[in-house]
């Protein structure tokens, strides 16, 4: 990759290279949508083998088509509007509804497809279609969408508005393709990691099904029993009100930090002062404690407290702290149990409240669970935790690639870095 020095000019979309042009999207492609009188009703919806896919906003996820849930439209309605038949290379844009502005570049479409009335398509591009697809998801276009959409009950964007949007355009198809290829390569890496993560999660689910299914040697117990009815082994966090929260001091772990089997790091960290810690007689959360969130959604989710590099940590009253007798129970094992559907179903049956759904610590502590002897708990938790660590590493790698892609888009789509 050879980088060249470039002179820049100020335009309506910011600084771009002197030899780049500002053009309207409508000058580079044709834009089609489902014409009103060619709309359809529920009577036109058919079974899978009786029609074509009709793509809706729900099929557009993270810039790609997601064909997990599909609706099919009769062949008659499909043929009625040939201009919105969808093919690889087309660019989709949600023009109306709460998710207006979502885009996707169509790739590897194996089935015949058409459009839902909420989606429009950009076809027959003069510029590189993949380059334009990336631009449609970039702030240069996103900002124009936000300033143009008509509000009200149903936000709406017209095809005419889209055609008037302006974009920066490299002077040659060669440069457009070079940019598109560089971004596509990163997207492929991200996609491959996604597939690997999905595969690893499926393998872990299978392992959980096998390892966490009780046999005749497992015993029925509860959190209260495993804590030997000792409050210092199973207790709630503290009543920490908003007036106690400051920007530094004793770290406060909140319900949002507790995921399903994983501690969730948040940028917006909360703290209380040492004075508040002493005044409220707070309980300190220790590395290795099992934190169980009593507040939905979902109530009953739990994670083992990691080392987060803080000297002192507390948590809120809607979080229960479980330690238990280490000769009887392994907290990592319980954390795995508390990710299962069977556990959440038991919790749901005990949840109360109207505005804020929660389960009391007393009810939580009495829920029946089954556990094997401690040696088997340790063996099971080791296997499943190793799987979690592998998945976490892959997800971290994916996040890094996503950051790299964002940086590349900022450099390449505005011509800050030239590839030819």
Residue, then its C-alpha position, 0 to 999 in steps of 0.5 A: x500500500x503506497x501512501x501519497x501526499x495530497x492537497x485538500x479543499x474545504x467542501x460542504x462535507x468537510x475537507x476532501x482531496x482537491x481531485x475528489x468531487x462532490x456529487x449527488x447520490x442520485x447522479x450515481x445510481x437509480x433509487x427504487x422503492x415499492x410504489x404505493x399502489x403496488x403495496x401488499x396485504x396479509x393476503x399476499x404473504x405466502x409460505x416459503x415455497x410459494x414466493x420470494x423473500x420480502x426484505x424488511x428493516x428487521x433483515x438489515x443488521x450491522x450493515x448486512x442482511x440477516x435472513x434468520x426470520x423471513x417473510x415471503x411474498x407471492x410470485x405475482x407481487x414479486x413479478x409485479x415490481x421488477x425494479x425492486x427485485x434484489x440482487x448482489x451488489x444492491x444497497x438497501x436503505x430503511x426509509x421509514x419507521x424507528x430504524x430509518x437510516x439503516x443500510x446494507x450491501x447485499x452479498x451472497x443472496x441465494x434466494x429471490x427477493x423483493x422489498x418491504x415498503x419501508x425499504x428502498x434500494x440503490x441500483x446500477x451505480x456508476x461509482x463503485x457500489x461497495x464504496x457507495x455502500x460504505x459511504x451510506x453507513x458513514x456520518x457524511x450520509x448519516x448526518x444528512x439523513x438525520x437532518x432530512x427525515x420528517x418526524x411525527x408518529x412515523x419518521x419518513x425519508x423520501x427517495x427524492x431526499x436521498x437522491x439529493x444527498x451529497x457525497x465525496x467521490x474519488x475521481x477514478x473507479x480504481x481508487x474507489x475500488x481500492x478503498x472498498x477492497x480495504x474495508x471489505x477485507x476488514x469486514x471479512x475478518x470480522x465476519x469470520x470471527x463472528x462465525x467462529x464465535x457463533x460456533x464456539x458458543x454452540x459448542x459451549x451450549x452443548x457442553x453445558x447441556x451435558x455437564x450441567x444436567x443433574x444425575x442421581x448423585x447430585x443433591x438438591x440444595x439452595x443458596x441459603x443452605x450453601x451459605x449455611x444460613x450465614x448473612x455474611x455469606x449471602x447478603x445484599x449490597x447497600x442502599x446507596x442513593x444518588x447523593x452519595x455518588x461521586x467521580x472517584x473514591x470507592x468503586x460502585x458496582x451497579x446492576x448494569x455491570x452484571x451480565x449473564x455469566x460475565x462482568x460487564x465493564x462500563x465507561x461511566x464508572x460510579x464511586x462513593x466516598x470513604x466517608x459514605x462507605x463508613x457512614x453507610x457501613x457498606x459491605x466490601x465486594x471481594x474478588x471471586x464473590x458471586x454477584x447476583x442481580x435481583x433486578x430484571x432483565x433478566x433477574x437472577x443473572x450472575x457473574x463472578x467478581x473479577x479483579x478490576x484494579x480498584x482498591x475497594x469495591x461496593x455494590x447496590x442493594x439490588x445485587x446479592x453477594x454470595x460467598x458460601x462455604x468453599x468446601x461445599x460450593x464453587x462460585x464459578x460453577x454456580x455462575x454457569x448454572x445461573x446462565x441456564x434457561x432452567x434457572x431463569x424460569x425458576x427465578x421468573x416464577x418468584x419475581x414480583x413488583x410492577x414498575x421494577x420487576x425484582x426478586x427478593x433475596x429471601x425468595x432467591x435464596x430458597x430456589x431449589x438447585x442441584x449440585x454435585x460434589x465439590x470435586x465435580x463442580x471444580x472440574x465442570x467449572x474449569x471446562x466451561x470457564x476455559x470455553x468462556x475465556x476462549x470466546x471472550x478472547x475472540x470477542x475482544x479480537x473482533x472488537x479490535x478489528x471493529x475499531x480498526x475498521x472505524x479508523x480506516x473509514x475515517x481515513x479512507x472515505x474522506x481521502x485523508x489517506x490515499x491508496x493510489 
